[in-house]
Amino acid sequence: MSPGAPGPAARADGPLLSPWAHVVRVAAALAAGMGVGRFVYTPILPLMHAQAGLSTDAGAHLATANYVGYLVGALAGTLSPALVRSRATLRGALVLLIGTLAAMPATHSTELWLTLRLLAGAASALIFVVAVNSLLGHLRDHPPHLSGWGFGGVGAGIALSGLLVLALRPTADWRTAWWAASALAVVLAAASWNLRPEVAAATVSAASPDDMASAHMPEAATATADRRFVALFVSYSLEGVGYIVAGTFLVAAIAQGSPGWIGGGAWVLVGLAAVPSSALWARLGRRWSRPGLLLVALVIQAVGIALPALVGGVAAALVSALLFGATFIGVSTLALATGAQLRFPRSVALLTAGYSVGQILGPLAVAPLLRHGYRPALLLAALVVLAAAVAAAVLRAGFPHHAVAVRQSVPEQERRPAPTDAGR
């Protein structure tokens, strides 16, 4: 077979799509799996509190169940690389996700809700794994900002689901909101149904590129890289704890002290700000030190999370949404790219695990504070993100800034997809 000839998978799937067409399909999959399947719970949560008798503690537990399911799905994709190259996995996960959304209004049982959100989390993770590996695999020779627009699908899904709930709020109840979210997921699933998964490489080494790179590093350099990675791991794990509190309770917190439409409107703004954020941070990462950018993004995010707790009013709520939306995907982009830049063995897998565990711990950590409203929970989340920024500052202090130029000279290694890239 000549180098330019399409492989069996390509022939089976028909003509190769243009890069932008592929980005659109990936964005639709991420919008369904993450923006709707995972985050539509945020704008629906206040309705369930008011209309379905859901307590604040139970609301936190439903969030935790979803994040536990997400970790399970991410680990499944990590342990079975064949899953991330399977169209059947993508389609099955999309169907499961739609089913869990549609089933939420069919019961008032908290136990069944916990099960449904657990399954939805696992489905979301599998969709993310397949879509992201497809995105990075097929666009590895293209500028990184192009992949960034694919990640923007998460923001687009958040904005669309937020608009949907906002439009339904005056005339419909929480049940209708879940059914409408399911219908939106159907539309997005149809747009991504024929997404081409990543094709397995013709030759696969037993060791990952990171493993091979570290094997040739001097012992002193390896020890230094280890210390830097520990700082990055701590920073990214703390970010998982802090960001998810805002990602779960921001709308409910804003709605407590603002007119009814402000909470939903702020969530729409979060999604709109998130759409271009990954592409923007990826571009900035080609010019400036990633640890420095990570530090800046975390400080901005901490300010955004704390604003609704410290300052009331519409303006503070909207600024908070803008700052949070512009950073939460960008932080993941920068952290995972920095891990690859450090050439630490299996960096993406380790960072993903820390981030996922942080997301599970976040709602549990603030659950006792929710009895006093959402303001204490947001303040604690902001402090945790500031702690993540301190760890990023430690990383930045000893980081080889000349490495930015070195990494730009080997773009393919940086864009190489990783089957474990499932924790964003």
C-alpha positions in Angstrom: 0.0 0.0 0.0 1.4 3.4 -1.0 1.8 6.0 1.8 -0.9 8.1 0.3 -3.5 5.3 -0.1 -6.4 5.2 2.3 -6.4 2.3 4.7 -9.3 -0.1 5.2 -11.0 2.0 7.8 -10.9 5.0 5.6 -12.3 3.1 2.7 -15.1 1.8 4.9 -16.0 5.2 6.1 -16.0 6.8 2.7 -14.1 9.9 1.7 -12.0 11.6 4.3 -13.6 14.7 5.7 -12.0 18.2 5.6 -10.4 19.1 8.9 -13.2 21.6 9.8 -15.9 19.1 9.0 -14.2 16.6 11.3 -14.0 19.3 14.0 -17.7 20.0 13.7 -18.6 16.3 14.2 -16.3 16.1 17.2 -17.8 19.3 18.6 -21.3 17.9 18.3 -20.2 14.7 20.1 -18.6 16.7 22.9 -21.7 19.1 23.1 -23.9 16.0 23.6 -21.7 14.1 25.9 -20.3 16.9 28.1 -22.3 20.1 27.5 -25.7 18.4 27.7 -25.2 15.0 29.3 -22.9 16.2 32.0 -23.6 19.9 32.6 -27.3 20.3 31.9 -27.8 19.2 35.5 -26.4 22.6 36.6 -29.3 24.8 35.3 -31.9 22.1 36.1 -30.7 21.7 39.7 -32.6 24.9 41.0 -35.8 23.6 39.4 -35.4 20.2 41.1 -34.9 21.9 44.4 -38.0 24.0 44.0 -40.3 21.5 42.3 -39.1 17.9 42.9 -38.2 18.2 46.6 -34.5 17.6 46.0 -32.5 18.6 49.1 -29.2 20.4 48.8 -27.4 17.3 50.2 -29.0 15.0 47.7 -28.2 17.5 44.9 -24.5 17.2 45.8 -24.7 13.4 45.9 -26.2 13.3 42.5 -23.3 15.4 41.2 -20.9 13.1 42.9 -22.5 10.0 41.3 -22.1 11.6 37.9 -18.4 12.2 38.5 -17.8 8.7 39.8 -19.4 7.4 36.7 -17.2 9.6 34.6 -14.1 8.3 36.3 -15.3 4.7 35.7 -15.8 5.5 32.0 -12.5 7.2 31.7 -10.7 4.2 33.3 -12.5 1.9 30.9 -11.1 3.9 28.0 -7.7 3.8 29.5 -7.6 0.1 30.2 -9.1 -0.9 26.9 -7.5 1.2 24.0 -9.8 -0.6 21.5 -12.8 1.2 23.1 -11.5 4.6 22.0 -11.2 3.5 18.4 -14.7 2.0 18.2 -17.6 3.6 16.5 -19.9 1.2 18.3 -18.6 2.5 21.7 -19.4 6.1 20.6 -22.9 5.2 19.4 -23.7 3.0 22.3 -22.6 5.7 24.8 -24.7 8.3 23.0 -27.8 6.1 23.1 -27.2 5.3 26.8 -26.7 9.0 27.6 -30.0 10.0 25.8 -31.8 7.2 27.7 -30.6 8.4 31.1 -31.6 12.0 30.4 -35.1 10.9 29.3 -35.5 8.7 32.3 -34.8 11.3 34.9 -38.4 12.7 35.0 -39.9 9.2 35.2 -39.1 8.8 39.0 -38.9 10.8 42.2 -36.6 8.2 43.7 -33.2 9.6 44.7 -31.7 6.2 44.5 -32.8 5.8 40.8 -31.6 9.4 40.1 -28.2 8.4 41.5 -28.0 5.4 39.2 -29.1 7.4 36.2 -26.5 10.1 36.8 -23.8 7.4 37.4 -24.6 5.8 34.0 -24.7 9.3 32.4 -21.2 10.0 33.7 -19.8 6.8 32.4 -21.4 7.5 29.0 -20.1 11.0 28.9 -16.5 9.8 29.6 -16.6 7.2 26.8 -18.0 9.8 24.3 -15.2 12.2 25.4 -12.5 9.6 25.0 -13.6 8.5 21.5 -14.2 12.1 20.3 -11.0 13.6 21.7 -8.8 10.8 20.4 -10.4 11.1 17.0 -9.9 14.8 17.0 -6.2 14.7 18.0 -5.5 11.6 15.9 -6.9 13.0 12.7 -5.7 16.5 13.2 -2.2 15.8 14.5 -0.5 17.5 11.6 -2.7 20.6 11.8 -2.3 23.7 14.0 -3.3 23.0 17.6 -5.9 25.8 17.7 -8.0 23.8 15.2 -8.4 21.0 17.8 -9.2 23.8 20.3 -12.3 24.6 18.4 -13.3 21.0 18.6 -13.1 21.2 22.4 -15.3 24.3 22.1 -18.1 21.9 21.6 -18.3 21.5 25.3 -19.0 25.2 25.6 -21.5 25.1 22.8 -23.4 22.3 24.5 -23.5 24.2 27.8 -24.8 27.3 26.0 -27.5 25.4 24.0 -28.7 23.4 27.1 -28.7 26.6 29.2 -30.7 28.5 26.6 -33.2 25.6 26.4 -33.7 25.5 30.2 -33.9 29.3 30.3 -36.6 29.3 27.6 -38.6 26.6 29.3 -38.4 28.0 32.8 -41.4 30.4 32.7 -43.9 27.8 31.4 -42.5 24.3 32.1 -41.3 22.2 35.0 -38.2 20.2 35.8 -39.6 17.2 34.0 -40.0 19.0 30.7 -36.4 20.4 31.1 -35.0 16.9 31.3 -37.0 15.7 28.3 -36.0 18.8 26.3 -32.4 18.1 27.2 -32.8 14.5 25.9 -34.2 15.8 22.6 -31.3 18.2 22.2 -28.9 15.3 22.9 -30.6 13.4 20.1 -30.0 16.2 17.6 -26.4 16.5 18.6 -25.9 12.7 18.5 -27.3 12.6 15.0 -24.7 15.3 13.9 -21.9 13.2 15.4 -23.2 9.7 14.6 -20.8 9.1 11.7 -17.7 10.5 13.4 -14.6 8.5 12.4 -12.8 7.2 15.5 -9.0 7.2 15.6 -7.5 4.5 13.5 -4.8 2.3 15.2 -1.3 3.1 14.1 0.3 0.5 11.8 3.2 0.0 14.2 2.7 0.4 17.9 5.6 0.4 20.3 5.3 -1.3 23.6 6.3 1.9 25.3 4.6 5.3 25.0 6.5 8.3 23.6 6.7 9.7 27.1 8.2 6.5 28.4 10.8 6.4 25.7 11.7 10.0 26.1 12.2 9.6 29.9 14.3 6.5 29.4 16.9 8.7 27.6 16.9 11.5 30.1 19.9 11.9 32.6 19.1 10.9 36.1 19.4 14.5 37.5 17.1 15.8 34.7 14.6 13.0 35.5 14.5 13.9 39.2 13.9 17.6 38.3 11.1 16.6 35.9 9.6 14.5 38.7 9.5 17.5 41.1 7.9 19.7 38.5 5.3 17.0 37.6 4.4 16.7 41.3 3.7 20.5 41.4 1.6 20.1 38.2 -0.3 17.1 39.5 -1.1 18.9 42.8 -2.3 22.0 40.9 -4.5 20.1 38.4 -6.0 17.8 41.1 -6.9 20.9 43.2 -8.4 22.5 40.1 -10.6 19.4 39.8 -11.9 20.0 43.3 -12.5 23.7 42.9 -13.8 24.0 39.4 -16.4 21.3 39.8 -18.1 23.1 42.8 -18.7 26.1 40.6 -19.6 23.9 37.6 -22.3 22.2 39.7 -23.7 25.0 41.9 -22.9 28.3 40.1 -26.4 28.7 38.7 -28.1 27.8 42.0 -25.9 30.2 43.9 -26.6 33.1 41.5 -30.3 32.3 41.4 -30.5 32.6 45.2 -29.8 36.4 45.2 -30.7 37.5 41.7 -33.8 37.6 39.4 -34.9 34.3 38.1 -33.4 34.6 34.6 -30.0 35.6 35.8 -28.9 32.2 36.9 -29.8 30.5 33.6 -28.5 33.5 31.6 -25.1 33.3 33.5 -24.8 29.6 32.6 -25.4 30.4 28.9 -22.6 33.0 29.1 -20.4 30.3 30.7 -20.9 28.2 27.6 -20.4 31.0 25.1 -17.2 32.0 26.8 -16.0 28.4 26.8 -16.4 27.9 23.0 -13.3 29.8 21.9 -11.3 29.5 25.1 -9.4 26.3 24.3 -8.3 27.6 20.9 -7.3 30.9 22.5 -5.2 29.3 25.3 -3.6 26.9 22.8 -2.5 29.9 20.7 -1.1 31.7 23.7 0.7 28.5 24.7 2.8 28.8 21.5 4.1 32.2 22.6 4.4 32.1 26.4 5.3 29.6 29.1 2.4 27.2 29.7 3.0 27.1 33.5 2.8 30.9 33.5 -0.4 30.8 31.5 -1.8 28.1 33.8 -1.1 30.4 36.8 -2.9 33.3 35.2 -5.9 31.1 34.2 -6.3 29.7 37.7 -6.1 33.1 39.3 -8.8 34.4 36.9 -10.9 31.4 37.6 -10.7 31.8 41.3 -11.8 35.5 41.0 -14.7 34.4 38.8 -15.8 31.7 41.3 -15.6 34.0 44.3 -17.4 37.0 42.8 -21.1 35.8 43.3 -20.3 35.0 46.9 -18.6 38.4 47.6 -20.6 40.8 45.4 -24.3 40.6 44.7 -26.1 41.9 41.6 -26.4 41.1 37.9 -23.1 42.5 36.8 -21.1 40.4 39.3 -23.0 37.3 38.2 -22.3 37.8 34.5 -18.7 38.7 35.0 -18.3 35.6 37.1 -19.8 33.5 34.3 -17.5 35.0 31.7 -14.4 34.4 33.8 -15.3 30.9 34.7 -16.3 30.0 31.1 -13.1 31.4 29.6 -10.8 29.4 31.9 -12.2 26.0 32.9 -11.5 24.2 29.6 -8.3 26.3 29.0 -6.9 25.1 32.3 -7.2 21.5 31.2 -5.7 22.3 27.8 -2.7 24.0 29.4 -2.2 21.4 32.2 -2.2 18.3 29.9 0.0 20.0 27.4 2.5 20.9 30.2 2.5 17.3 31.3 3.4 16.2 27.8 6.1 19.0 27.6 7.7 17.6 30.8 8.0 14.2 29.1 6.9 12.5 32.4 5.8 8.9 31.8 2.0 8.5 31.4 1.5 12.1 32.4 -2.0 12.4 30.8 -3.2 9.3 32.6 -1.9 10.5 36.0 -3.3 14.0 35.5 -6.6 12.7 34.4 -6.9 10.4 37.5 -6.0 13.3 39.9 -8.5 15.6 38.2 -11.3 13.0 38.2 -10.8 12.2 41.8 -10.8 15.9 42.6 -14.2 16.2 40.8 -15.6 13.5 43.0 -14.3 15.0 46.2 -15.5 18.6 45.4 -19.2 18.2 45.9 -18.6 16.0 49.0 -16.3 18.5 50.6 -18.8 21.4 50.3 -21.9 19.3 51.1 -21.9 20.3 54.8 -21.6 24.0 53.8 -24.7 23.9 51.6 -26.9 24.0 54.7 -25.8 27.7 55.0 -26.4 28.4 51.3 -24.1 28.3 48.3 -21.8 31.3 49.2 -19.6 29.4 51.6 -19.2 26.6 49.1 -18.1 29.0 46.3 -15.7 30.8 48.6 -14.1 27.4 49.6 -13.9 26.5 45.9 -12.2 29.8 45.1 -9.6 29.2 47.9 -8.9 25.7 46.5 -8.4 27.1 43.0 -6.0 29.7 44.5 -4.1 26.8 46.1 -3.9 25.3 42.7 -2.5 28.6 41.4 0.2 28.5 44.1 1.2 25.0 43.0 1.4 26.3 39.4 3.6 29.2 40.6 6.0 26.6 42.1 6.0 24.8 38.8 6.6 28.0 36.9 9.5 29.1 39.2 11.7 26.2 38.1 10.3 25.7 34.6 12.7 25.8 31.6 11.2 28.6 29.6 13.3 27.9 26.6 11.4 24.6 26.3 8.5 26.5 24.6 10.7 27.1 21.5 11.9 23.5 21.6 8.4 22.1 21.7 7.3 24.3 18.8 9.9 22.7 16.7 8.3 19.2 17.2 4.6 19.8 16.9 3.7 16.2 16.0 4.9 14.9 19.3 2.9 17.5 21.2 -0.3 16.7 19.3 0.0 12.9 19.5 -3.3 11.6 20.9 -3.4 9.7 24.2 -6.1 7.1 24.9 -6.2 8.3 28.4 -7.0 11.9 27.6 -10.4 11.7 29.3 -10.4 14.0 32.2 -11.0 17.4 30.8 
